[in-house]
Amino acid sequence: MSRKKPTAEQLEAYRQSQEFKPTPIAQSARSKGEFGTSRIMYLEIKSGDGHNDRGSAHIGRVTFSKSGRSIYYRGLKFQSLKGSGICANYFEVESGDEYWISGCKKNGQDRHWAGGGAVEIDADVRAEYWIEIRKQPQRAREGFA
């Protein structure tokens, strides 16, 4: 079953309606990705009761702490729920919001099967995501998956 491609207006409306809008804060060198290992990953907020499969979703570069127990993304710090989450595996330390964070799938089906909506790809990782992970270099400038 083919999906209709959303219009530019629909994508902009979707982007502005989402809850995933981190507030800009002073970033440490580690949270900027200057230290520690980094990787392109899928992040989706699981707002409300923790069962939301339509939360705001992003693909971006995260940085791991030296111990590997924390993940940093856009100035936010995430720690593992250590298996105690229902539909989430990490929580944001300051707000307590729960997130699903995972590696990107080669087939692009990162969202839960029951979920939906566009997945925004950060500008700094678009080319690498489309070329290295998805193996679709013709889409290297696209900002949504």
DSSP file (Angstrom, degrees, kcal/mol; ACC not computed):
  #  RESIDUE AA STRUCTURE BP1 BP2  ACC     N-H-->O    O-->H-N    N-H-->O    O-->H-N    TCO  KAPPA ALPHA  PHI   PSI    X-CA   Y-CA   Z-CA
    1    1 A M              0   0    0      0, 0.0     2,-0.2     0, 0.0     0, 0.0   0.000 360.0 360.0 360.0 123.0    0.0    0.0    0.0
    2    2 A S        -     0   0    0      1,-0.0     2,-0.4     0, 0.0     0, 0.0  -0.526 360.0-137.2 -85.8 150.3    1.6    3.3   -1.1
    3    3 A R        -     0   0    0     -2,-0.2     2,-0.3     3,-0.0    -1,-0.0  -0.827  19.5-116.3-105.2 143.7    1.5    6.4    1.1
    4    4 A K        -     0   0    0     -2,-0.4    -1,-0.0     1,-0.1     0, 0.0  -0.573  31.0-117.4 -76.1 139.9    0.8    9.9   -0.2
    5    5 A K        -     0   0    0     -2,-0.3    -1,-0.1     1,-0.1     2,-0.0  -0.639  33.0-119.0 -77.0 129.1    3.7   12.3    0.1
    6    6 A P        -     0   0    0      0, 0.0    -1,-0.1     0, 0.0     2,-0.1  -0.344  26.6-114.2 -69.2 150.8    2.8   15.2    2.4
    7    7 A T     >  -     0   0    0      1,-0.1     4,-2.3    -2,-0.0     5,-0.2  -0.333  27.3-106.9 -77.1 165.5    2.8   18.7    1.0
    8    8 A A  H  > S+     0   0    0      1,-0.2     4,-2.3     2,-0.2     5,-0.2   0.871 122.1  52.7 -60.4 -37.4    5.3   21.3    2.2
    9    9 A E  H  > S+     0   0    0      2,-0.2     4,-2.4     1,-0.2    -1,-0.2   0.901 108.6  49.4 -66.2 -40.7    2.5   23.1    4.1
   10   10 A Q  H  > S+     0   0    0      2,-0.2     4,-2.4     1,-0.2    -2,-0.2   0.903 111.3  49.4 -64.9 -41.3    1.4   19.8    5.9
   11   11 A L  H  X S+     0   0    0     -4,-2.3     4,-2.7     2,-0.2    -2,-0.2   0.912 111.7  48.1 -64.7 -42.5    5.0   19.2    6.9
   12   12 A E  H  X S+     0   0    0     -4,-2.3     4,-2.2     2,-0.2    -2,-0.2   0.913 112.3  48.9 -65.1 -42.2    5.5   22.7    8.3
   13   13 A A  H  X S+     0   0    0     -4,-2.4     4,-1.2     2,-0.2    -2,-0.2   0.905 112.7  48.9 -62.6 -41.7    2.2   22.5   10.2
   14   14 A Y  H >X S+     0   0    0     -4,-2.4     4,-0.6     1,-0.2     3,-0.5   0.936 110.1  50.7 -62.5 -47.2    3.2   19.1   11.6
   15   15 A R  H >< S+     0   0    0     -4,-2.7     3,-0.7     1,-0.2    -2,-0.2   0.894 112.3  46.5 -59.6 -41.6    6.6   20.4   12.7
   16   16 A Q  H 3< S+     0   0    0     -4,-2.2    -1,-0.2     1,-0.2    -2,-0.2   0.710 108.9  56.1 -75.4 -19.5    5.1   23.4   14.5
   17   17 A S  H << S+     0   0    0     -4,-1.2    -1,-0.2    -3,-0.5    -2,-0.2   0.536  85.5 108.1 -88.7  -6.4    2.5   21.3   16.2
   18   18 A Q    <<  -     0   0    0     -3,-0.7    37,-0.1    -4,-0.6    -3,-0.0  -0.348  63.8-142.6 -81.8 154.7    4.9   18.9   17.9
   19   19 A E  S    S+     0   0    0      1,-0.1     2,-2.0    -2,-0.1    -1,-0.1   0.686  78.5  94.4 -83.0 -21.1    5.8   18.7   21.5
   20   20 A F        +     0   0    0      1,-0.1    -1,-0.1    25,-0.1    -2,-0.1  -0.509  45.0 133.1 -79.9  80.7    9.5   17.9   21.0
   21   21 A K        -     0   0    0     -2,-2.0    -1,-0.1    35,-0.0    -2,-0.0  -0.734  42.7-155.2-130.8  82.3   10.9   21.4   21.2
   22   22 A P        -     0   0    0      0, 0.0    -2,-0.0     0, 0.0    54,-0.0  -0.291  20.2-119.4 -59.9 139.2   13.9   21.4   23.4
   23   23 A T        -     0   0    0      1,-0.1     2,-0.3    52,-0.0    -2,-0.0  -0.610  32.0-106.9 -78.6 138.2   14.7   24.7   25.0
   24   24 A P        +     0   0    0      0, 0.0     2,-0.3     0, 0.0    -1,-0.1  -0.485  49.8 167.4 -68.0 127.7   18.1   26.1   24.1
   25   25 A I        -     0   0    0     -2,-0.3     2,-0.2    49,-0.2    51,-0.0  -0.919  47.5 -79.6-133.9 161.7   20.5   25.8   27.0
   26   26 A A        -     0   0    0     -2,-0.3     2,-0.4     1,-0.1     0, 0.0  -0.449  53.8-141.4 -62.0 128.0   24.2   26.3   27.3
   27   27 A Q        -     0   0    0     -2,-0.2     2,-0.1     2,-0.0    -1,-0.1  -0.745   1.1-132.5 -99.9 140.5   25.7   23.0   26.1
   28   28 A S     >  -     0   0    0     -2,-0.4     4,-1.4     1,-0.1     6,-0.2  -0.389  33.5-104.7 -76.7 165.3   28.7   21.3   27.6
   29   29 A A  T  4>S+     0   0    0      1,-0.2     5,-2.3     2,-0.2     6,-0.5   0.883 122.3  51.6 -59.1 -38.5   31.4   20.1   25.2
   30   30 A R  T >45S+     0   0    0      1,-0.2     3,-1.6     4,-0.2     5,-0.2   0.919 107.5  50.5 -67.2 -42.8   30.2   16.5   25.7
   31   31 A S  T 345S+     0   0    0      1,-0.3    44,-0.5     2,-0.1    43,-0.3   0.734 105.2  58.5 -70.0 -19.6   26.6   17.4   24.8
   32   32 A K  T 3<5S-     0   0    0     -4,-1.4    -1,-0.3    -3,-0.2    -2,-0.2   0.522 120.6-110.3 -81.8  -5.7   27.8   19.2   21.7
   33   33 A G  T < 5S+     0   0    0     -3,-1.6    -3,-0.2    -4,-0.3    -2,-0.1   0.606  84.3 124.4  88.7  12.0   29.3   15.9   20.5
   34   34 A E  S   <S+     0   0    0     -5,-2.3     2,-0.3    -6,-0.2    -4,-0.2   0.736  75.1  29.9 -78.8 -21.4   32.9   17.1   21.0
   35   35 A F  S    S+     0   0    0     -6,-0.5    -2,-0.1    -5,-0.2    29,-0.1  -0.895 102.3  29.8-131.4 162.3   33.8   14.2   23.3
   36   36 A G  S    S-     0   0    0     -2,-0.3     2,-0.2    27,-0.1    29,-0.1   0.067  96.6 -53.9  76.7 167.4   32.6   10.6   23.7
   37   37 A T        -     0   0    0     28,-0.2    27,-2.9    27,-0.2     2,-0.3  -0.493  55.0-159.3 -78.9 150.4   31.3    8.4   20.9
   38   38 A S  E     +A   63   0A   0     25,-0.2     2,-0.3    -2,-0.2    25,-0.2  -0.902  12.2 175.4-129.8 160.2   28.5    9.6   18.7
   39   39 A R  E     -A   62   0A   0     23,-2.1    23,-2.9    -2,-0.3     2,-0.5  -0.985  36.8-106.0-159.6 149.4   26.0    7.9   16.5
   40   40 A I  E     +A   61   0A   0     -2,-0.3    64,-0.7    21,-0.2     2,-0.3  -0.730  52.3 170.0 -81.2 126.4   22.9    8.7   14.4
   41   41 A M  E     -AB  60 103A   0     19,-3.0    19,-2.2    -2,-0.5     2,-0.4  -0.903  36.8-112.1-138.3 164.6   19.8    7.5   16.3
   42   42 A Y  E     -AB  59 102A   0     60,-3.4    60,-2.3    -2,-0.3     2,-0.4  -0.837  31.6-172.8 -96.9 130.8   16.0    7.6   16.3
   43   43 A L  E     +AB  58 101A   0     15,-3.0    15,-2.9    -2,-0.4     2,-0.4  -0.994   6.7 174.7-128.6 130.7   14.4    9.6   19.1
   44   44 A E  E     -AB  57 100A   0     56,-2.1    56,-2.9    -2,-0.4     2,-0.3  -0.991  27.3-129.8-138.2 127.7   10.6    9.7   19.8
   45   45 A I  E     - B   0  99A   0     11,-2.1     2,-0.6    -2,-0.4    10,-0.3  -0.562  10.0-156.2 -75.2 137.4    8.9   11.3   22.8
   46   46 A K        +     0   0    0     52,-3.1    52,-0.4    -2,-0.3     4,-0.1  -0.693  29.8 177.5-111.2  74.1    6.4    9.0   24.5
   47   47 A S    > > +     0   0    0     -2,-0.6     3,-1.1     2,-0.1     5,-0.6  -0.103  41.6  17.4 -76.9 173.1    4.2   11.8   26.0
   48   48 A G  T 3 5S-     0   0    0      1,-0.2    -2,-0.1     2,-0.1     0, 0.0  -0.506 133.0  -1.2  72.2-124.1    1.1   11.5   28.1
   49   49 A D  T 3 5S-     0   0    0     -2,-0.3    -1,-0.2     1,-0.1    -2,-0.1   0.358 101.9-103.8 -86.3   7.1    0.5    8.0   29.5
   50   50 A G  T < 5S+     0   0    0     -3,-1.1    37,-0.4    -4,-0.1    -2,-0.1   0.465 105.5  90.8  88.1   0.3    3.6    6.5   28.0
   51   51 A H  T   5 +     0   0    0     -4,-0.3     2,-0.7    35,-0.1    -3,-0.1   0.139  49.2 129.5-113.4  19.4    1.7    4.7   25.2
   52   52 A N      < +     0   0    0     -5,-0.6     3,-0.4     1,-0.1    -5,-0.1  -0.658  27.5 175.8 -82.4 114.7    1.8    7.4   22.6
   53   53 A D  S    S+     0   0    0     -2,-0.7    63,-0.9     1,-0.2    59,-0.2   0.251  75.9  61.6 -98.9  11.0    3.0    6.1   19.3
   54   54 A R  S    S+     0   0    0     61,-0.2    -1,-0.2    57,-0.1     3,-0.1   0.069  74.1 131.9-121.8  22.5    2.4    9.4   17.5
   55   55 A G  S    S-     0   0    0     -3,-0.4    61,-0.1   -10,-0.3    -9,-0.1  -0.223  71.9 -73.1 -70.7 165.0    4.8   11.6   19.4
   56   56 A S        -     0   0    0    -12,-0.1   -11,-2.1   -39,-0.1     2,-0.4  -0.330  56.5-162.0 -58.7 136.0    7.3   13.9   17.8
   57   57 A A  E     +A   44   0A   0     61,-0.5    63,-2.1   -13,-0.2     2,-0.3  -0.966  12.2 179.5-130.9 143.0   10.2   11.9   16.3
   58   58 A H  E     -Ac  43 120A   0    -15,-2.9   -15,-3.0    -2,-0.4     2,-0.5  -0.960  21.8-147.8-137.3 152.7   13.7   12.9   15.2
   59   59 A I  E     +Ac  42 121A   0     61,-2.4    63,-2.8    -2,-0.3     2,-0.3  -0.995  45.2 133.7-117.5 123.2   16.7   11.3   13.7
   60   60 A G  E     -A   41   0A   0    -19,-2.2   -19,-3.0    -2,-0.5     2,-0.5  -0.945  57.5 -75.9-158.7 175.5   19.9   13.0   14.9
   61   61 A R  E     -A   40   0A   0     -2,-0.3    13,-0.3   -21,-0.2     2,-0.3  -0.726  43.9-171.2 -87.3 123.5   23.4   12.6   16.2
   62   62 A V  E     -A   39   0A   0    -23,-2.9   -23,-2.1    -2,-0.5     2,-0.4  -0.770  11.8-143.2-108.1 157.7   23.5   11.6   19.9
   63   63 A T  E     -AD  38  72A   0      9,-2.1     9,-2.9    -2,-0.3     2,-0.3  -0.964  12.2-138.8-121.1 139.4   26.6   11.5   22.1
   64   64 A F  E     - D   0  71A   0    -27,-2.9     7,-0.2    -2,-0.4   -27,-0.2  -0.721  21.2-113.9 -96.8 146.4   27.2    8.9   24.7
   65   65 A S    >   -     0   0    0      5,-2.5     3,-0.5    -2,-0.3   -28,-0.2  -0.201  37.8 -98.6 -66.7 168.6   28.7    9.6   28.1
   66   66 A K  T 3  S+     0   0    0      1,-0.3    -1,-0.1     2,-0.1    -2,-0.0   0.880 128.1  43.7 -58.1 -38.9   32.1    8.2   29.0
   67   67 A S  T 3  S-     0   0    0      1,-0.0    -1,-0.3     0, 0.0    -2,-0.0   0.662 108.6-126.2 -80.8 -16.2   30.4    5.4   30.9
   68   68 A G  S <  S+     0   0    0     -3,-0.5    -2,-0.1     2,-0.2    -1,-0.0   0.493  83.3 108.2  83.6   3.6   27.8    4.9   28.2
   69   69 A R  S    S+     0   0    0     10,-0.1    11,-0.9    -5,-0.0     2,-0.3   0.686  71.6  52.1 -87.5 -19.6   24.9    5.2   30.6
   70   70 A S  E     - E   0  79A   0      9,-0.2    -5,-2.5     7,-0.0     2,-0.4  -0.888  65.1-155.3-119.9 150.5   23.8    8.6   29.5
   71   71 A I  E     -DE  64  78A   0      7,-2.3     7,-3.2    -2,-0.3     2,-0.4  -0.969   8.6-155.2-121.8 138.3   22.9    9.9   26.0
   72   72 A Y  E     +DE  63  77A   0     -9,-2.9    -9,-2.1    -2,-0.4     2,-0.3  -0.947  18.4 165.4-116.7 136.0   23.0   13.6   25.0
   73   73 A Y  E >   - E   0  76A   0      3,-2.1     3,-2.4    -2,-0.4   -11,-0.1  -0.929  69.6 -18.1-151.3 123.6   21.0   15.2   22.3
   74   74 A R  T 3  S-     0   0    0    -13,-0.3   -49,-0.2    -2,-0.3     3,-0.1   0.845 128.1 -49.7  49.8  40.9   20.4   18.9   21.6
   75   75 A G  T 3  S+     0   0    0    -44,-0.5     2,-0.3     1,-0.3    -1,-0.3   0.472 114.1 119.3  81.5   0.7   21.5   19.8   25.1
   76   76 A L  E <   -E   73   0A   0     -3,-2.4    -3,-2.1   -45,-0.1     2,-0.5  -0.754  53.9-144.4 -99.1 147.9   19.2   17.3   26.7
   77   77 A K  E     -E   72   0A   0     -2,-0.3    16,-2.8    -5,-0.2     2,-0.4  -0.951  15.6-168.4-114.6 128.9   20.5   14.4   28.9
   78   78 A F  E     -EF  71  92A   0     -7,-3.2    -7,-2.3    -2,-0.5     2,-0.3  -0.902   3.2-168.1-117.0 143.0   18.8   11.0   28.8
   79   79 A Q  E     -EF  70  91A   0     12,-2.4    12,-2.5    -2,-0.4    -9,-0.2  -0.951  31.6 -96.3-128.4 153.2   19.2    8.1   31.1
   80   80 A S  E     - F   0  90A   0    -11,-0.9    10,-0.3    -2,-0.3     9,-0.0  -0.305  12.1-146.4 -67.7 144.6   18.1    4.5   30.7
   81   81 A L    >   -     0   0    0      8,-2.4     3,-1.9    -2,-0.0     9,-0.1   0.443  36.5-133.8 -84.2  -2.4   14.8    3.3   32.3
   82   82 A K  T 3   -     0   0    0      7,-0.5     8,-0.1     1,-0.3     7,-0.1   0.860  67.2 -49.2  51.9  43.1   16.7   -0.1   32.7
   83   83 A G  T 3  S+     0   0    0      6,-0.2    -1,-0.3     5,-0.1     6,-0.0   0.443 116.9 107.9  83.3  -0.5   13.7   -2.1   31.4
   84   84 A S    <   +     0   0    0     -3,-1.9     2,-0.2     5,-0.1    -2,-0.1   0.583  54.6  95.3 -88.1  -8.1   11.1   -0.4   33.7
   85   85 A G        -     0   0    0      3,-0.2   -35,-0.0     1,-0.1     4,-0.0  -0.491  61.8-151.7 -81.0 152.5    9.4    1.6   30.8
   86   86 A I  S    S-     0   0    0     -2,-0.2    -1,-0.1     1,-0.0   -35,-0.1   0.932  93.6  -2.4 -86.0 -55.6    6.4    0.3   29.0
   87   87 A C  S    S+     0   0    0    -37,-0.4     2,-0.3   -41,-0.1   -37,-0.1   0.259 128.3  67.0-118.4   8.8    6.8    1.9   25.6
   88   88 A A        -     0   0    0      1,-0.1    12,-0.3    12,-0.1    -3,-0.2  -0.894  49.2-170.3-129.0 157.2   10.0    3.9   26.4
   89   89 A N  S    S+     0   0    0     10,-2.0    -8,-2.4    -2,-0.3    -7,-0.5   0.495  73.8  37.0-123.6  -8.8   13.5    3.0   27.2
   90   90 A Y  E     -FG  80  99A   0      9,-2.1     9,-3.0   -10,-0.3     2,-0.3  -0.943  61.5-152.2-137.4 159.4   15.0    6.4   28.2
   91   91 A F  E     -FG  79  98A   0    -12,-2.5   -12,-2.4    -2,-0.3     2,-0.5  -0.978  26.2-114.6-130.8 149.4   13.9    9.4   30.2
   92   92 A E  E  >  -F   78   0A   0      5,-2.9     4,-2.7    -2,-0.3   -14,-0.2  -0.718  27.1-139.0 -82.1 127.0   15.0   13.0   30.0
   93   93 A V  T  4 S+     0   0    0    -16,-2.8    -1,-0.1    -2,-0.5   -15,-0.1   0.875  93.1  41.3 -60.6 -46.4   16.7   13.8   33.3
   94   94 A E  T  4 S+     0   0    0    -17,-0.3    -1,-0.2     1,-0.2   -16,-0.1   0.938 128.6  25.0 -71.0 -47.1   15.3   17.4   33.8
   95   95 A S  T  4 S-     0   0    0      2,-0.1    -2,-0.2     1,-0.0    -1,-0.2   0.740  91.5-132.4 -92.0 -24.3   11.7   16.9   32.8
   96   96 A G     <  +     0   0    0     -4,-2.7    -3,-0.1     1,-0.3    -2,-0.1   0.450  50.7 154.7  82.7   0.1   11.3   13.2   33.4
   97   97 A D        -     0   0    0     -5,-0.2    -5,-2.9    -6,-0.1     2,-0.3  -0.334  41.0-125.6 -61.8 142.4    9.6   12.8   29.9
   98   98 A E  E     - G   0  91A   0    -52,-0.4   -52,-3.1    -7,-0.2     2,-0.3  -0.703  29.9-177.0 -95.6 144.7   10.0    9.3   28.5
   99   99 A Y  E     -BG  45  90A   0     -9,-3.0    -9,-2.1    -2,-0.3   -10,-2.0  -0.936  28.1-131.7-135.5 154.7   11.5    8.6   25.1
  100  100 A W  E     -B   44   0A   0    -56,-2.9   -56,-2.1    -2,-0.3     2,-0.5  -0.967  32.0-179.8-103.5 120.9   12.1    5.7   22.8
  101  101 A I  E     +B   43   0A   0     -2,-0.6     2,-0.3   -58,-0.2   -58,-0.2  -0.988  13.8 143.2-125.2 126.5   15.7    5.9   21.5
  102  102 A S  E     -B   42   0A   0    -60,-2.3   -60,-3.4    -2,-0.5     3,-0.1  -0.960  51.5 -80.1-152.6 168.4   17.1    3.4   19.2
  103  103 A G  E     -B   41   0A   0     -2,-0.3     2,-0.2   -62,-0.2   -62,-0.2  -0.347  58.1 -96.4 -67.0 156.2   19.4    2.9   16.2
  104  104 A C        -     0   0    0    -64,-0.7     2,-0.3     1,-0.1    -1,-0.1  -0.555  35.5-126.9 -78.5 138.7   18.0    3.8   12.8
  105  105 A K    >   -     0   0    0     -2,-0.2     3,-1.3     1,-0.1     5,-0.1  -0.636   9.1-132.8 -85.3 142.5   16.6    0.9   10.8
  106  106 A K  T 3  S+     0   0    0     -2,-0.3    -1,-0.1     1,-0.3     4,-0.0   0.812 108.1  53.0 -63.3 -30.8   17.9    0.4    7.2
  107  107 A N  T 3  S-     0   0    0      2,-0.1    -1,-0.3     1,-0.0    27,-0.1   0.501 110.5-122.3 -85.4  -3.1   14.3    0.1    6.0
  108  108 A G  S <  S+     0   0    0     -3,-1.3     2,-1.4     1,-0.1     3,-0.4   0.495  73.0 128.1  80.0   3.5   13.3    3.4    7.6
  109  109 A Q        +     0   0    0      1,-0.2    -1,-0.1    -5,-0.0    -3,-0.1  -0.474  18.8 138.3 -92.8  65.7   10.5    1.8    9.7
  110  110 A D        +     0   0    0     -2,-1.4    -1,-0.2    -5,-0.1     3,-0.1   0.815  45.1  86.7 -79.2 -32.2   11.6    3.2   13.0
  111  111 A R  S    S-     0   0    0     -3,-0.4   -57,-0.1     1,-0.1   -58,-0.1  -0.276  94.2 -91.5 -67.8 155.1    8.2    4.2   14.3
  112  112 A H    >   -     0   0    0    -59,-0.2     3,-1.7     1,-0.1    -1,-0.1  -0.343  40.1-112.3 -60.1 147.7    6.1    1.6   16.2
  113  113 A W  T 3  S+     0   0    0      1,-0.3    -1,-0.1    -3,-0.1    -2,-0.1   0.785 118.8  47.0 -58.1 -28.3    3.8   -0.3   13.8
  114  114 A A  T 3  S+     0   0    0      2,-0.0    -1,-0.3     0, 0.0   -61,-0.1   0.566 102.1  85.1 -89.2  -8.9    0.7    1.4   15.3
  115  115 A G    <   -     0   0    0     -3,-1.7     2,-0.3   -63,-0.1   -61,-0.2  -0.117  54.6-178.2 -84.8-177.0    2.2    4.9   15.2
  116  116 A G        +     0   0    0    -63,-0.9     2,-0.1   -61,-0.1    -4,-0.1  -0.979  24.3  87.8-168.6 173.9    2.4    7.4   12.4
  117  117 A G  S    S-     0   0    0     -2,-0.3    -6,-0.1     2,-0.1     2,-0.1  -0.225  72.1 -54.9 107.7 162.8    3.6   10.8   11.3
  118  118 A A        -     0   0    0     -2,-0.1     2,-0.6    26,-0.0   -61,-0.5  -0.371  40.8-139.9 -73.9 151.6    6.7   12.2    9.8
  119  119 A V        -     0   0    0    -63,-0.1    26,-2.6    -2,-0.1     2,-0.3  -0.968  18.9-139.0-113.2 117.3   10.1   11.7   11.3
  120  120 A E  E     -cH  58 144A   0    -63,-2.1   -61,-2.4    -2,-0.6     2,-0.5  -0.584   9.8-149.8 -80.6 135.0   12.3   14.9   11.1
  121  121 A I  E     -c   59   0A   0     22,-3.2   -61,-0.2    -2,-0.3     5,-0.1  -0.915  22.3-117.6-106.2 124.0   15.9   14.4   10.1
  122  122 A D    >>  -     0   0    0    -63,-2.8     3,-1.7    -2,-0.5     4,-0.8  -0.295  21.1-124.0 -59.8 141.7   18.4   16.9   11.6
  123  123 A A  G >4 S+     0   0    0      1,-0.3     3,-0.5     2,-0.2     4,-0.4   0.825 107.0  59.9 -58.3 -35.3   20.1   18.9    8.9
  124  124 A D  G 34 S+     0   0    0      1,-0.2    -1,-0.3     2,-0.1     4,-0.1   0.606 114.7  33.9 -74.1  -9.3   23.6   18.0   10.1
  125  125 A V  G <> S+     0   0    0     -3,-1.7     4,-3.0   -66,-0.2    -1,-0.2   0.393  86.3 101.8-122.2   1.3   23.0   14.2    9.6
  126  126 A R  H <X S+     0   0    0     -4,-0.8     4,-2.7    -3,-0.5     5,-0.3   0.933  85.4  43.4 -54.6 -54.4   20.7   14.2    6.5
  127  127 A A  H  > S+     0   0    0     -4,-0.4     4,-2.5     1,-0.2     5,-0.4   0.931 116.8  46.8 -60.9 -46.0   23.3   13.2    3.9
  128  128 A E  H  >>S+     0   0    0      2,-0.2     4,-2.2     1,-0.2     5,-1.1   0.900 113.2  50.0 -63.4 -40.4   24.9   10.6    6.2
  129  129 A Y  I  X>S+     0   0    0     -4,-3.0     5,-2.6     3,-0.2     4,-1.0   0.960 116.2  39.7 -61.6 -52.5   21.5    9.1    7.1
  130  130 A W  I  <5S+     0   0    0     -4,-2.7     6,-3.7    -5,-0.2    -2,-0.2   0.851 125.7  35.8 -69.9 -34.3   20.3    8.8    3.5
  131  131 A I  I  <5S+     0   0    0     -4,-2.5    -3,-0.2    -5,-0.3    -2,-0.2   0.939 128.3  28.3 -85.2 -50.4   23.6    7.6    2.0
  132  132 A E  I  <5S+     0   0    0     -4,-2.2    -3,-0.2    -5,-0.4    -2,-0.1   0.885 132.2  26.9 -83.0 -40.6   25.2    5.4    4.8
  133  133 A I  I  <<S+     0   0    0     -5,-1.1    -3,-0.2    -4,-1.0    -4,-0.1   0.932 132.5  28.7 -90.4 -52.3   22.1    4.1    6.6
  134  134 A R  S   <S-     0   0    0     -5,-2.6    -3,-0.2    -6,-0.2    -4,-0.2   0.646  90.1-137.9 -87.0 -14.8   19.3    4.0    4.1
  135  135 A K        +     0   0    0     -6,-0.3    -4,-0.2    -4,-0.2    -5,-0.1   0.883  66.4 120.6  58.8  41.0   21.5    3.6    1.0
  136  136 A Q    >   +     0   0    0     -6,-3.7     3,-2.2    -7,-0.1    -1,-0.1  -0.610  30.4 169.9-132.0  71.8   19.4    6.1   -1.0
  137  137 A P  G >  S+     0   0    0      0, 0.0     3,-1.6     0, 0.0    -6,-0.1   0.744  71.8  69.8 -60.1 -24.4   21.8    8.9   -2.0
  138  138 A Q  G 3  S+     0   0    0      1,-0.3     3,-0.2    -8,-0.1    -7,-0.1   0.691  99.7  49.9 -66.3 -16.3   19.2   10.5   -4.3
  139  139 A R  G X  S+     0   0    0     -3,-2.2     3,-2.3     1,-0.2    -1,-0.3   0.230  72.8 121.0-103.2  13.1   17.2   11.6   -1.1
  140  140 A A  T <  S+     0   0    0     -3,-1.6   -10,-0.2     1,-0.3    -1,-0.2   0.636  75.0  48.0 -57.1 -18.3   20.3   13.1    0.7
  141  141 A R  T 3  S+     0   0    0     -3,-0.2    -1,-0.3    -4,-0.1     2,-0.2   0.477  83.2 114.2-101.3  -3.1   18.6   16.5    0.9
  142  142 A E    <   -     0   0    0     -3,-2.3   -12,-0.1     1,-0.1    -3,-0.0  -0.489  49.7-161.0 -74.1 136.8   15.2   15.4    2.3
  143  143 A G        +     0   0    0     -2,-0.2   -22,-3.2   -23,-0.1     2,-0.4   0.446  69.8  55.4 -97.2  -2.6   14.5   16.5    5.8
  144  144 A F  B      H  120   0A   0    -24,-0.2   -24,-0.2     1,-0.1   -86,-0.0  -0.985 360.0 360.0-133.3 144.1   11.7   14.0    6.6
  145  145 A A              0   0    0    -26,-2.6   -25,-0.1    -2,-0.4    -1,-0.1   0.362 360.0 360.0-108.9 360.0   11.7   10.2    6.5
